[in-house]
Amino acid sequence: MVGDNDPTPVVDTLYGPLCLPPNPRDLIRRVLESEGEWAYLEALLLKPLLGPESAAFDVGAFVGTFSLALAGFGVGRVVSVEPNPVSASLLKRNMARNCTVPYEVVQAAVGLHAGRAVVTRSIEENLGGTAYSANDEVDSREPVEQVTIADLRRAHGSYDLLKLDVEGGEFDALRSDAVWIRDNKPLVWAECNEKAGVAKILEFMIWAGLSPVYVAFPVFRKNSFRSSPEKPFPQAYEAALAGGPTGLYDRLTANGLGEDIMVKRIRNFADLRQAMWHTPRWSRAAWQDLSPAELTALLGRSLRGESFETFLLEDKASDT
């Protein structure tokens, strides 16, 4: 347990007591405090695809929510990888306290080649959004070790699931163990943000013979561990581009979790663009309780350039 003199904030969550980032405005800290979980649907979607013999690499593990969710499902072992020294320290403590399966924590960035990496993007209120890039030159920024997925596999054994959330570095991470992935076809689960780089991830999956599937899911479950009426933001979806053996699409669509989850079979980049375009990312709080018909009405008025601020009032003004 955290001692009386330890300033690290701790909150009771679905995964057990978790040490949190120090900034009270941090995005994921706020969600863990209000909901007691973070994007748990992501792990639930994968639960039927993993068994007690499965090994999972959680690359970009942050404070451990995904790793601990998999451990709670009884996977065989977990390797949690996190480059940020602050996050990695919290991850080690959270895994030591709560993980119920064999695990390893690796503090390193992941890239195409082994070496060093430095921070290239830092967001004050989103520690999990810190991005790293390879840099073997002398640099004033504090470097961290960079390893490849192949390095991790040789050190910690093979993997059945490779989950990547590395802030735009997913393509290089995949390329760093490309031949093994092509020949063994593990389940790959890569974060899919609205950036042009997702096309390269898709190209890799097609090259490797993995069946690409796009999955988008709400950050907030309807029945979360501690469902607070005051959400840190009204609505948000996370998305992943999954690749695996034939039949992945059918298995993902059969989960029936009672949530508004999007699962799309992807044949080419046009399919991926369409699926991502149809994915809600953020919304207004006033939209939360509207029916589909009401939302359609708002969409139609937006397309016509109409505004509620002037609706009916211009005609009324002309009558006076």
Contacts in CASP RR format, 6 or more apart in sequence:
PFRMAT RR
TARGET T0000
AUTHOR 0000-0000-0000
METHOD contacts of the structure
MODEL  1
MVGDNDPTPVVDTLYGPLCLPPNPRDLIRRVLESEGEWAYLEALLLKPLL
GPESAAFDVGAFVGTFSLALAGFGVGRVVSVEPNPVSASLLKRNMARNCT
VPYEVVQAAVGLHAGRAVVTRSIEENLGGTAYSANDEVDSREPVEQVTIA
DLRRAHGSYDLLKLDVEGGEFDALRSDAVWIRDNKPLVWAECNEKAGVAK
ILEFMIWAGLSPVYVAFPVFRKNSFRSSPEKPFPQAYEAALAGGPTGLYD
RLTANGLGEDIMVKRIRNFADLRQAMWHTPRWSRAAWQDLSPAELTALLG
RSLRGESFETFLLEDKASDT
1 17 0 8 1.000
2 8 0 8 1.000
2 10 0 8 1.000
2 19 0 8 1.000
7 22 0 8 1.000
8 19 0 8 1.000
8 20 0 8 1.000
8 22 0 8 1.000
8 90 0 8 1.000
8 93 0 8 1.000
9 19 0 8 1.000
9 20 0 8 1.000
9 22 0 8 1.000
9 24 0 8 1.000
9 29 0 8 1.000
10 17 0 8 1.000
10 18 0 8 1.000
10 19 0 8 1.000
10 20 0 8 1.000
11 17 0 8 1.000
11 18 0 8 1.000
11 20 0 8 1.000
11 32 0 8 1.000
11 33 0 8 1.000
11 36 0 8 1.000
12 36 0 8 1.000
13 32 0 8 1.000
13 36 0 8 1.000
13 37 0 8 1.000
13 65 0 8 1.000
13 225 0 8 1.000
13 226 0 8 1.000
14 36 0 8 1.000
14 37 0 8 1.000
14 40 0 8 1.000
14 69 0 8 1.000
14 224 0 8 1.000
14 225 0 8 1.000
15 37 0 8 1.000
15 64 0 8 1.000
15 65 0 8 1.000
15 68 0 8 1.000
15 69 0 8 1.000
15 94 0 8 1.000
15 98 0 8 1.000
16 68 0 8 1.000
16 97 0 8 1.000
16 98 0 8 1.000
17 97 0 8 1.000
17 98 0 8 1.000
18 32 0 8 1.000
18 63 0 8 1.000
18 64 0 8 1.000
18 65 0 8 1.000
18 90 0 8 1.000
18 94 0 8 1.000
18 98 0 8 1.000
19 63 0 8 1.000
19 90 0 8 1.000
19 93 0 8 1.000
19 94 0 8 1.000
20 26 0 8 1.000
20 29 0 8 1.000
20 32 0 8 1.000
20 33 0 8 1.000
20 63 0 8 1.000
20 90 0 8 1.000
21 28 0 8 1.000
21 29 0 8 1.000
21 63 0 8 1.000
21 86 0 8 1.000
21 87 0 8 1.000
21 90 0 8 1.000
21 127 0 8 1.000
22 86 0 8 1.000
23 29 0 8 1.000
23 124 0 8 1.000
23 125 0 8 1.000
23 127 0 8 1.000
24 30 0 8 1.000
25 124 0 8 1.000
25 125 0 8 1.000
26 125 0 8 1.000
26 126 0 8 1.000
26 127 0 8 1.000
27 125 0 8 1.000
27 126 0 8 1.000
27 128 0 8 1.000
27 232 0 8 1.000
28 38 0 8 1.000
28 62 0 8 1.000
28 63 0 8 1.000
28 65 0 8 1.000
28 126 0 8 1.000
28 127 0 8 1.000
28 128 0 8 1.000
30 232 0 8 1.000
31 37 0 8 1.000
31 38 0 8 1.000
31 219 0 8 1.000
31 220 0 8 1.000
31 232 0 8 1.000
32 38 0 8 1.000
32 65 0 8 1.000
34 226 0 8 1.000
34 228 0 8 1.000
34 230 0 8 1.000
34 231 0 8 1.000
34 232 0 8 1.000
35 220 0 8 1.000
35 221 0 8 1.000
35 224 0 8 1.000
35 225 0 8 1.000
35 226 0 8 1.000
35 227 0 8 1.000
35 228 0 8 1.000
35 231 0 8 1.000
36 224 0 8 1.000
36 225 0 8 1.000
36 226 0 8 1.000
37 65 0 8 1.000
37 221 0 8 1.000
37 224 0 8 1.000
37 225 0 8 1.000
37 226 0 8 1.000
38 65 0 8 1.000
38 219 0 8 1.000
39 65 0 8 1.000
39 66 0 8 1.000
39 217 0 8 1.000
39 219 0 8 1.000
39 238 0 8 1.000
40 65 0 8 1.000
40 69 0 8 1.000
40 221 0 8 1.000
40 224 0 8 1.000
40 225 0 8 1.000
41 217 0 8 1.000
41 218 0 8 1.000
41 221 0 8 1.000
41 257 0 8 1.000
41 259 0 8 1.000
41 261 0 8 1.000
42 66 0 8 1.000
42 217 0 8 1.000
42 238 0 8 1.000
42 240 0 8 1.000
43 66 0 8 1.000
43 69 0 8 1.000
43 70 0 8 1.000
43 73 0 8 1.000
44 69 0 8 1.000
44 255 0 8 1.000
44 257 0 8 1.000
45 215 0 8 1.000
45 217 0 8 1.000
45 252 0 8 1.000
45 255 0 8 1.000
45 257 0 8 1.000
45 261 0 8 1.000
46 70 0 8 1.000
46 161 0 8 1.000
46 187 0 8 1.000
46 189 0 8 1.000
47 73 0 8 1.000
48 251 0 8 1.000
48 254 0 8 1.000
48 255 0 8 1.000
49 161 0 8 1.000
49 187 0 8 1.000
49 248 0 8 1.000
49 251 0 8 1.000
49 252 0 8 1.000
50 56 0 8 1.000
50 70 0 8 1.000
50 73 0 8 1.000
50 75 0 8 1.000
50 160 0 8 1.000
50 161 0 8 1.000
51 73 0 8 1.000
51 74 0 8 1.000
51 75 0 8 1.000
51 76 0 8 1.000
52 74 0 8 1.000
52 75 0 8 1.000
52 76 0 8 1.000
53 76 0 8 1.000
53 160 0 8 1.000
54 75 0 8 1.000
54 76 0 8 1.000
54 160 0 8 1.000
54 161 0 8 1.000
55 75 0 8 1.000
55 76 0 8 1.000
55 77 0 8 1.000
55 78 0 8 1.000
55 79 0 8 1.000
55 157 0 8 1.000
55 158 0 8 1.000
55 159 0 8 1.000
55 160 0 8 1.000
55 161 0 8 1.000
56 67 0 8 1.000
56 70 0 8 1.000
56 75 0 8 1.000
56 77 0 8 1.000
56 78 0 8 1.000
56 79 0 8 1.000
56 159 0 8 1.000
56 160 0 8 1.000
56 161 0 8 1.000
56 163 0 8 1.000
57 79 0 8 1.000
57 81 0 8 1.000
57 149 0 8 1.000
57 152 0 8 1.000
57 156 0 8 1.000
57 159 0 8 1.000
57 161 0 8 1.000
57 162 0 8 1.000
57 163 0 8 1.000
58 64 0 8 1.000
58 66 0 8 1.000
58 67 0 8 1.000
58 70 0 8 1.000
58 78 0 8 1.000
58 79 0 8 1.000
58 80 0 8 1.000
58 81 0 8 1.000
58 163 0 8 1.000
59 81 0 8 1.000
59 110 0 8 1.000
59 149 0 8 1.000
59 152 0 8 1.000
59 162 0 8 1.000
59 163 0 8 1.000
59 164 0 8 1.000
59 165 0 8 1.000
59 166 0 8 1.000
59 173 0 8 1.000
60 80 0 8 1.000
60 81 0 8 1.000
60 82 0 8 1.000
60 83 0 8 1.000
60 110 0 8 1.000
60 164 0 8 1.000
60 165 0 8 1.000
60 166 0 8 1.000
61 67 0 8 1.000
61 80 0 8 1.000
61 81 0 8 1.000
61 82 0 8 1.000
61 91 0 8 1.000
61 105 0 8 1.000
62 82 0 8 1.000
62 87 0 8 1.000
62 91 0 8 1.000
62 127 0 8 1.000
62 128 0 8 1.000
62 165 0 8 1.000
63 87 0 8 1.000
63 90 0 8 1.000
63 91 0 8 1.000
63 94 0 8 1.000
64 80 0 8 1.000
64 91 0 8 1.000
64 94 0 8 1.000
64 95 0 8 1.000
66 163 0 8 1.000
66 165 0 8 1.000
67 78 0 8 1.000
67 80 0 8 1.000
67 91 0 8 1.000
67 95 0 8 1.000
67 99 0 8 1.000
67 103 0 8 1.000
68 94 0 8 1.000
68 95 0 8 1.000
68 98 0 8 1.000
68 99 0 8 1.000
70 78 0 8 1.000
70 101 0 8 1.000
70 161 0 8 1.000
71 78 0 8 1.000
71 98 0 8 1.000
71 99 0 8 1.000
71 100 0 8 1.000
71 101 0 8 1.000
71 103 0 8 1.000
72 100 0 8 1.000
72 101 0 8 1.000
74 100 0 8 1.000
74 101 0 8 1.000
75 101 0 8 1.000
75 161 0 8 1.000
76 101 0 8 1.000
76 102 0 8 1.000
77 101 0 8 1.000
77 102 0 8 1.000
77 103 0 8 1.000
77 104 0 8 1.000
78 99 0 8 1.000
78 101 0 8 1.000
78 102 0 8 1.000
78 103 0 8 1.000
78 104 0 8 1.000
79 103 0 8 1.000
79 104 0 8 1.000
79 106 0 8 1.000
79 152 0 8 1.000
79 156 0 8 1.000
79 159 0 8 1.000
80 91 0 8 1.000
80 95 0 8 1.000
80 103 0 8 1.000
80 104 0 8 1.000
80 105 0 8 1.000
80 106 0 8 1.000
81 105 0 8 1.000
81 106 0 8 1.000
81 107 0 8 1.000
81 108 0 8 1.000
81 110 0 8 1.000
81 152 0 8 1.000
82 88 0 8 1.000
82 91 0 8 1.000
82 105 0 8 1.000
82 106 0 8 1.000
82 107 0 8 1.000
83 107 0 8 1.000
83 108 0 8 1.000
83 109 0 8 1.000
83 110 0 8 1.000
83 117 0 8 1.000
83 130 0 8 1.000
83 132 0 8 1.000
83 144 0 8 1.000
83 146 0 8 1.000
84 127 0 8 1.000
84 128 0 8 1.000
84 130 0 8 1.000
84 144 0 8 1.000
85 107 0 8 1.000
85 142 0 8 1.000
85 144 0 8 1.000
86 127 0 8 1.000
87 127 0 8 1.000
87 128 0 8 1.000
87 130 0 8 1.000
88 105 0 8 1.000
88 107 0 8 1.000
91 105 0 8 1.000
92 105 0 8 1.000
95 103 0 8 1.000
95 105 0 8 1.000
104 156 0 8 1.000
106 147 0 8 1.000
106 152 0 8 1.000
106 156 0 8 1.000
107 144 0 8 1.000
107 145 0 8 1.000
108 144 0 8 1.000
108 145 0 8 1.000
108 146 0 8 1.000
108 147 0 8 1.000
109 117 0 8 1.000
109 132 0 8 1.000
109 134 0 8 1.000
109 144 0 8 1.000
109 145 0 8 1.000
109 146 0 8 1.000
109 147 0 8 1.000
109 166 0 8 1.000
110 146 0 8 1.000
110 147 0 8 1.000
110 148 0 8 1.000
110 149 0 8 1.000
110 152 0 8 1.000
110 164 0 8 1.000
110 166 0 8 1.000
110 169 0 8 1.000
110 172 0 8 1.000
110 173 0 8 1.000
110 176 0 8 1.000
111 117 0 8 1.000
111 134 0 8 1.000
111 146 0 8 1.000
111 147 0 8 1.000
111 148 0 8 1.000
111 149 0 8 1.000
111 166 0 8 1.000
111 169 0 8 1.000
111 172 0 8 1.000
111 173 0 8 1.000
111 176 0 8 1.000
112 134 0 8 1.000
112 148 0 8 1.000
112 172 0 8 1.000
112 173 0 8 1.000
112 175 0 8 1.000
112 176 0 8 1.000
113 134 0 8 1.000
113 146 0 8 1.000
113 148 0 8 1.000
113 176 0 8 1.000
114 146 0 8 1.000
114 147 0 8 1.000
114 148 0 8 1.000
114 151 0 8 1.000
115 134 0 8 1.000
115 136 0 8 1.000
115 145 0 8 1.000
115 146 0 8 1.000
115 147 0 8 1.000
116 134 0 8 1.000
116 135 0 8 1.000
116 136 0 8 1.000
116 143 0 8 1.000
116 144 0 8 1.000
116 145 0 8 1.000
116 146 0 8 1.000
117 132 0 8 1.000
117 133 0 8 1.000
117 134 0 8 1.000
117 135 0 8 1.000
117 143 0 8 1.000
117 144 0 8 1.000
117 145 0 8 1.000
117 146 0 8 1.000
118 132 0 8 1.000
118 133 0 8 1.000
118 135 0 8 1.000
118 139 0 8 1.000
118 141 0 8 1.000
118 142 0 8 1.000
118 143 0 8 1.000
118 144 0 8 1.000
119 130 0 8 1.000
119 131 0 8 1.000
119 132 0 8 1.000
119 141 0 8 1.000
119 142 0 8 1.000
120 131 0 8 1.000
120 132 0 8 1.000
120 133 0 8 1.000
121 129 0 8 1.000
121 130 0 8 1.000
121 131 0 8 1.000
121 167 0 8 1.000
122 130 0 8 1.000
122 131 0 8 1.000
123 129 0 8 1.000
123 130 0 8 1.000
128 167 0 8 1.000
129 167 0 8 1.000
130 167 0 8 1.000
131 166 0 8 1.000
131 167 0 8 1.000
131 168 0 8 1.000
131 169 0 8 1.000
132 144 0 8 1.000
132 146 0 8 1.000
132 166 0 8 1.000
132 167 0 8 1.000
134 146 0 8 1.000
135 141 0 8 1.000
135 143 0 8 1.000
148 173 0 8 1.000
148 176 0 8 1.000
148 177 0 8 1.000
149 162 0 8 1.000
149 173 0 8 1.000
149 174 0 8 1.000
149 176 0 8 1.000
149 177 0 8 1.000
150 176 0 8 1.000
150 177 0 8 1.000
150 180 0 8 1.000
151 176 0 8 1.000
153 159 0 8 1.000
153 177 0 8 1.000
153 180 0 8 1.000
158 180 0 8 1.000
158 184 0 8 1.000
158 186 0 8 1.000
159 186 0 8 1.000
160 186 0 8 1.000
160 187 0 8 1.000
161 186 0 8 1.000
161 187 0 8 1.000
161 189 0 8 1.000
162 174 0 8 1.000
162 181 0 8 1.000
162 186 0 8 1.000
162 187 0 8 1.000
162 188 0 8 1.000
162 189 0 8 1.000
163 189 0 8 1.000
163 190 0 8 1.000
164 170 0 8 1.000
164 173 0 8 1.000
164 174 0 8 1.000
164 188 0 8 1.000
164 189 0 8 1.000
164 190 0 8 1.000
164 191 0 8 1.000
165 190 0 8 1.000
165 191 0 8 1.000
166 173 0 8 1.000
166 191 0 8 1.000
167 191 0 8 1.000
168 191 0 8 1.000
168 193 0 8 1.000
168 195 0 8 1.000
168 197 0 8 1.000
170 190 0 8 1.000
170 191 0 8 1.000
170 201 0 8 1.000
171 197 0 8 1.000
171 200 0 8 1.000
171 201 0 8 1.000
171 204 0 8 1.000
174 181 0 8 1.000
174 188 0 8 1.000
174 190 0 8 1.000
174 201 0 8 1.000
174 204 0 8 1.000
174 208 0 8 1.000
175 204 0 8 1.000
178 204 0 8 1.000
178 208 0 8 1.000
181 188 0 8 1.000
181 208 0 8 1.000
181 210 0 8 1.000
182 207 0 8 1.000
182 208 0 8 1.000
182 209 0 8 1.000
185 208 0 8 1.000
185 209 0 8 1.000
185 210 0 8 1.000
185 244 0 8 1.000
185 245 0 8 1.000
186 244 0 8 1.000
187 242 0 8 1.000
187 243 0 8 1.000
187 244 0 8 1.000
187 245 0 8 1.000
187 248 0 8 1.000
188 205 0 8 1.000
188 210 0 8 1.000
188 242 0 8 1.000
188 243 0 8 1.000
188 244 0 8 1.000
189 240 0 8 1.000
189 242 0 8 1.000
189 243 0 8 1.000
190 201 0 8 1.000
190 240 0 8 1.000
190 241 0 8 1.000
190 242 0 8 1.000
191 238 0 8 1.000
191 239 0 8 1.000
191 240 0 8 1.000
192 198 0 8 1.000
192 201 0 8 1.000
192 214 0 8 1.000
192 239 0 8 1.000
192 240 0 8 1.000
192 241 0 8 1.000
192 276 0 8 1.000
193 239 0 8 1.000
194 276 0 8 1.000
194 281 0 8 1.000
198 241 0 8 1.000
198 272 0 8 1.000
198 276 0 8 1.000
199 269 0 8 1.000
199 272 0 8 1.000
201 241 0 8 1.000
202 212 0 8 1.000
202 241 0 8 1.000
202 266 0 8 1.000
202 268 0 8 1.000
202 269 0 8 1.000
202 272 0 8 1.000
205 211 0 8 1.000
205 212 0 8 1.000
205 241 0 8 1.000
205 243 0 8 1.000
205 244 0 8 1.000
206 212 0 8 1.000
210 243 0 8 1.000
210 244 0 8 1.000
210 245 0 8 1.000
211 243 0 8 1.000
211 244 0 8 1.000
211 245 0 8 1.000
211 246 0 8 1.000
211 247 0 8 1.000
211 248 0 8 1.000
211 249 0 8 1.000
211 265 0 8 1.000
212 241 0 8 1.000
212 242 0 8 1.000
212 243 0 8 1.000
212 265 0 8 1.000
212 266 0 8 1.000
212 267 0 8 1.000
212 272 0 8 1.000
213 241 0 8 1.000
213 242 0 8 1.000
213 243 0 8 1.000
213 248 0 8 1.000
213 249 0 8 1.000
213 252 0 8 1.000
213 263 0 8 1.000
213 264 0 8 1.000
213 265 0 8 1.000
213 266 0 8 1.000
214 239 0 8 1.000
214 240 0 8 1.000
214 241 0 8 1.000
214 242 0 8 1.000
214 262 0 8 1.000
214 263 0 8 1.000
214 264 0 8 1.000
214 266 0 8 1.000
214 271 0 8 1.000
214 272 0 8 1.000
214 275 0 8 1.000
214 276 0 8 1.000
215 239 0 8 1.000
215 240 0 8 1.000
215 241 0 8 1.000
215 242 0 8 1.000
215 252 0 8 1.000
215 261 0 8 1.000
215 262 0 8 1.000
215 263 0 8 1.000
215 264 0 8 1.000
216 237 0 8 1.000
216 238 0 8 1.000
216 239 0 8 1.000
216 240 0 8 1.000
216 261 0 8 1.000
216 262 0 8 1.000
216 275 0 8 1.000
216 279 0 8 1.000
217 237 0 8 1.000
217 238 0 8 1.000
217 239 0 8 1.000
217 259 0 8 1.000
217 261 0 8 1.000
217 262 0 8 1.000
218 235 0 8 1.000
218 236 0 8 1.000
218 237 0 8 1.000
218 238 0 8 1.000
218 259 0 8 1.000
218 260 0 8 1.000
218 261 0 8 1.000
219 236 0 8 1.000
219 237 0 8 1.000
219 238 0 8 1.000
220 227 0 8 1.000
220 231 0 8 1.000
220 235 0 8 1.000
220 236 0 8 1.000
221 227 0 8 1.000
221 259 0 8 1.000
222 258 0 8 1.000
222 259 0 8 1.000
233 282 0 8 1.000
234 282 0 8 1.000
234 283 0 8 1.000
234 284 0 8 1.000
234 285 0 8 1.000
234 287 0 8 1.000
234 288 0 8 1.000
235 280 0 8 1.000
235 282 0 8 1.000
235 283 0 8 1.000
235 287 0 8 1.000
235 288 0 8 1.000
236 281 0 8 1.000
236 282 0 8 1.000
237 279 0 8 1.000
237 280 0 8 1.000
237 281 0 8 1.000
239 276 0 8 1.000
239 279 0 8 1.000
241 266 0 8 1.000
241 272 0 8 1.000
242 248 0 8 1.000
242 252 0 8 1.000
249 263 0 8 1.000
249 265 0 8 1.000
252 263 0 8 1.000
253 263 0 8 1.000
255 261 0 8 1.000
262 275 0 8 1.000
262 278 0 8 1.000
262 279 0 8 1.000
264 271 0 8 1.000
264 275 0 8 1.000
265 271 0 8 1.000
266 272 0 8 1.000
266 275 0 8 1.000
287 295 0 8 1.000
287 298 0 8 1.000
290 298 0 8 1.000
301 307 0 8 1.000
301 308 0 8 1.000
END
